[in-house]
Amino acid sequence: MKQTILVLNGPNLNLLGRREPGVYGAHTLDEVERLCGDACALHGTTLDFRQSNHEGVLIDWLHQAGAAQARGELAGVVFNAGAYTHTSVALHDAIKGAQVKVIELHITNVHAREPFRHHSYLSPAVHGVMAGFGVQGYALAIAALALGPPSDSASKVK
């Protein structure tokens, strides 16, 4: 069975290409979706691409993703949670509760930006973090999921 990779985008990512292009680049979310589709095709997976400005919707999608992964239908989730990265304990809990493989994604290098962006509530719950590669980070994260992320024991510092 061909597995799916779910790409979730949080608040304000629907404004890509218009919102602070000097920070986030000129690519639109539609262009990012095409890039992700191409990356999935390259790796023999299918793409499910979504965006919501609402935290509860993102939580519901993470719960659904955990169930799909448990059924063997989903390779994992690439998640650009936007500002919710720095504020949402609820998304952290959803990732852990759903037991879904998530790669946290940031278009920019959040550690080179404002201090409030340096902390992620999601990072302790995810399998990996991708930051600072622009929209190409989506393709890199898809490749990581398609090729199989490292096991828990290999990816955690002892």
HUSUL-V218889 format. One record per run of one state. SS is the DSSP state (hx for helix, st for strand, lp for the rest). FROM is the first residue (numbers start at 1). TO is the last residue. Records with the same first field share a line. If there is no record, write none. Layout:
BEGIN
SS=FROM-TO / FROM-TO
END
This chain:
BEGIN
lp=1-3 / 10-12 / 16-20 / 25-28 / 43-45 / 52-54 / 71-73 / 81-81 / 87-88 / 99-101 / 107-109 / 113-114 / 119-122 / 126-127 / 132-135 / 148-151 / 156-158
st=4-9 / 46-51 / 74-80 / 102-106 / 128-131
hx=13-15 / 21-24 / 29-42 / 55-70 / 82-86 / 89-98 / 110-112 / 115-118 / 123-125 / 136-147 / 152-155
END
